[in-house]
């Protein structure tokens, strides 16, 4: 099997590890045994990132090289037993978004940290086109205020936000996204 791993995320509440692969598939692995509990085709292009939701790991977001993102409901997987082989199970895709006007690969997706009763659940996504965008997890629509506008000369390679969700930090590559030995990536702070 020549499927290269591009991303992994663990949900300690659910005893699961999700792995995003180069062939567009997602594997759900039982870290207690190391066995694959489930493997399914997530996207038509390579998986750039996978991340479990902060709500106990009930949902998984995946981002892809074709610019799309999907949210999967993994609650159907029985993870309370010692054997979580769910060969017949398949997670339900709750929403698919980001692919329409998004042409560049979505390098990653991060659940918004400051989820509270008054805020709508959302996901930040960053891409090769240098944009950092925020999407609703309810309807998939992009929020009208884009934290970082596209800049084709500065691809965003990674992103994270503070625990209160008010400040984000992102790192971009230089030289067209090709970081070379001896060159520095640049880190920026952004108000969210």
Protein Blocks (a to p, Z undefined) as FASTA:
>chain_A
ZZdcfbdcddfklopacdddfkopacdddfknopafbdcdfbfbdcfbdcddfeholacc
dddfkopacdddfklpcckbmblcffkgccddfbdghjlmmmbdcfbacddfklcfkbcc
ddddddfkopacdddfklopacfbdfbacdfklccfbdcddfkopaccddddeehhiace
hiacddddddZZ
